[in-house]
Amino acid sequence: MKTKIFKTGFAFAMITAAACLLWACDDKEPTSYGTPSLQKITQIKDHTTSISTGNMGDWISIYGNNLESVKAISFNDVEVDMDEVYYENGILYLQIPVKMPVDIDNKLKITTEGGNISCDFQVFVPDLELTGMFNEYTPPGDTIKIYGKFLDLYEIDSENTKIVFGDIETPVISNNSTYLTAKVPLNVQSDVKVKAVNSKFDATAICPGWYQDKHNIITTFDDDYPYTHSSGQQFVGAWTDPKPTSGKYIRFEVDQTTYPYGLGWFYLMELSVNYPLEALSHPERYSLKMELNMMNPIQRTFFFVYVYWAVDPNAVGGEYFTVQSFGQWQTVSIPLDKFVLRERWDTGPYPWDGVSTNWSLNFRVENYAPVERNAMYFDNLRIYKNGE
């Protein structure tokens, strides 16, 4: 039987045991506790391999003798919550606490009613991580959301953490376990790295991607990288609803009234693109990034993104064209190998020569009658090398 150990429950058990002993024989001596000892420590999923190190959050098993009366357990100077410790047949089951130690001695310490024991055990502290920006083109002066890991562990807050855009600092406004927010500086430059600098634990984390990424831009629809092709020009403009990330963007709006017979094959945009050679050779290393604003989800609408008209791409739909919050600009990514299909390029009627990089980016939309309603807005199309 597995027993959950906690202080109040343990006291109640001792009181109950004492009452039973008095009822059975009031002249017996009180219960004595044996001296504890350790045999081995293992991962909870592997009971054969002994370990002397672990990560915060790992579940482990501690084997030994006389561990049933455990009162306290700690790694370094971080105590384990005894409400979350379980005992069964000479084994303690517990999770290594996710809390930053102050005094690091690389020891596991156990206190029982029968004595104290300790052993060498190193807990690895994970690095502070930033994993991405909700909207890489959040306008200067607006609040940006930045996702990360171990934000609680590093006690991220406005007092001890700054967000740095290039070389301009701004304080953290708020945070939870998965993201933090900060105000984008008004004088921020485009195409800069964003990082979090935590003074309490002397930690720095750099966010993948760039703020207002200008690497391998296809078009921003603005004057810096204008959209010049004739197809879809009527959908490009300095629209105000929704509010742009900056300047112009392209609209894709469909409803039954305006398109009673559906769209069929509908060409939204087309333009010439000079791709990085590696992106064509190894598309699995790259993504097509953009800012997307949607008013409703799509289910029956499919996009075919061509880089070469002689090679049919795979259809992509709501699994990639989706956002967390409707009516907000969000950075989204589509793996480049969804439409740069090496196996088709190499074996098709017009095989790629392995050198040419100037091709195209074409959005063809399929939405047949009865047309599915769409309200989607696109901006800042670019090629991104994953992880940079």
Secondary structure, 3 states (H helix, E strand, C coil): CCEEECHHHHHHHHHHHHHHHHHHCCCCCCCCCCCCEEEEEEECCEEEEECCEEECCCEEEEEEECCCCEEEEEECCEECCHHHEEEECCEEEEECCCCCCCCCCCEEEEEECCEEEEEECEEECCCCEEEEECCCCCCCCCEEEEEEECCCCCCCCCCCEEEEECCEEEEEEEECCCEEEEECCCCCCCCECEEEEECCCCEEEECCCCECCCCCEEECCCCCCCCCCCCCHHHEECCCCCCCCCCCEEEEEECCCCCCCEEEEEEEEEEEEECCHHHHHCHHHEEEEEEEEECCCCCCCEEEEECCCCCCCCEECCCCCCCCCCCCCEEEEEEHHHCCCHHHHHHCCCCCCCCCCEEEEEEEEEEECCCCCEEEEEEEEEEEECCC
